[in-house]
Amino acid sequence: MIKSWGTRKVTVLTLIGNYFLISILIESYFGLPKFIEDFNALFMLGIGMVGTYILWRKNKAGTLTEYEKRGWILTRTFLALFVLAVLVFALIFIFMEYIYGIYI
């Protein structure tokens, strides 16, 4: 159970969630301008970066709860998998002519 119901933090998270819900509903029926789609992507990236920074800072201070520790481990796992996928893609792209006989 969330201890901080009714606080400013929950209100801000609710507003952000409702913004994305309404944005998705409008986009599915009418479409959105390109700059709003770009803003949504950058906004979500920013939220993820801020959340990761907060987890990193709390981990450094040693104040993570068990739930947050699992989230921190999951975040690091996804980061490692993403870096591995980028490296594999880069190696395939670099050595494509040797692997598949395709010249770019």
N, C-alpha and C positions, 0 to 999 in steps of 0.2 A: 504494500500500500504506500502511496506517495504521502510523505509527511507534510508537504507544503501545499496542499490544496488551498486555493484561494489567495495564494501569494502572487506577487508580481511575476515571478519566474513562470508559473503555470499559465498565467494570463498571456504572457508573451508567446509561449510555446503554442497555446491554443490559437492565437491570432495568426501565427506563421502557418500552422497546419491548415486552418480554414482558408488562408490565402492560396495555398497550393491546391486544396480541394476545389475551390471555386475556379481556379485557373485551369485545372484539368477538365472540369465539366464544361467550361466555356470553349476550351480548345477542341474537345471532342465533338461539339455540335457546330461551332461557328468558325473555329480557327483563330489563332492569335497572331498579331504582327510579329515579325522576326525579332525585333528588339526585346519584346517581352519574353520570348522563348530564350534568348541569350541571357537576359537578366535572371530568369528562373534558374538556368544552369549555373551561372556564376554565384547566385545566392545560395544554392544548394552546396556548391563547392566550398563557399565561405563558411557555411554552417558546419560542414564536415571538418574543415580545418580548425575552426574554433573548438569544436568538441574534442578533437584529437589533442590539441594543445592543452586543454583543461585536464584531460586524462594524463598527459605526459607530466604536467606540473604537479598534479596530485600524487602521481607515482613517485616522482622525485622527492616529494616531501614525505612520502610514506603514509599518506592518509586515505588511500583507496579502500573502499569497502569491498567485500567479496564479489558483489555484483559488478562493481566497476573494474575489478581485476580481471574478471572474465571478459568484459568488453575491451579492456586494454590488450589482452592476449589475442582476442579475435581481430582487433584492428591491426596489430602487428602481423598476424598471420595473413590477412588479406593484402597488406602492403607487400609482404614477401612474395606472395603469389602473383601480384600485379607486376612487380619488378622482374620476376622470373618469366612471366608471359611476354613482357616487352623485350627481354634479352633473347628469348627463343624466336620471337618474330623478327628481331633485328638480324639474328644469325641466319635465319631462313632467307630473309631478303638479301643479305650480303652474299650468301653462297648459293643463290637460286640457280645460277647458270651451271654450277657443278652438280647440284642435286637433281634438278628437273630438266636441264638442258635449255632453259629459257634465258634469253639475253635481253637485258633492259636497255 
